[in-house]
Amino acid sequence: MALGMQNKAITINLPSEIVDLVDDSINDIQHEINRYFAIKYYIQSKITIGKAAELAGMDKVNFEIYLSKNKIPISLLSYDDIQNDLKKISALKKVKQ
């Protein structure tokens, strides 16, 4: 995780059998859990893509690549959001002319 973020410890109890079955180190499991929460809260618009990347332990570009590989949209803007932005840009262009 990025140095700028303060951490709070959360304990997650996993059955030993599950940990043995996935055959990953505890550190790898922790990173996977961080990525899961980063994606979950990003999709719910609770955190920005930049904060999600930090939580996932990645830079923004690599996080976007990770999202794409997992078929998760990089932009959460709706069609209406984009249309409104385009109208604002068009209006600004007219003012500048």
Steps between C-alpha positions, in 0.01 A plus 500: 500500500615855439696677769250787512217287633478415870408141570248349736543132575207272430510137605346248263468144622540244224475129566842335474354254252411785261843661533661162428272439201577830328872431545593870523710671762325707766657807337354405159157447656522842669585668168211319330259616771627859458441478121150362561407788731659753264283375213186469714519853637605648165201339323272632774652849445606512866862567401667645193696291255819656639416399858395156379836461327677597825294249697581232243870583532529606135556817308195635319600375153566144620176503698310605186668215310404261782139622481493457121640148518223415746234661278429777752429844349770761551249784477183492704342795321151443371388592151313800645814615686697495176226681308485772768879540490491532122232771524711692753808475277300618200366796697851592617628489143226744392591740781869498400420578135 
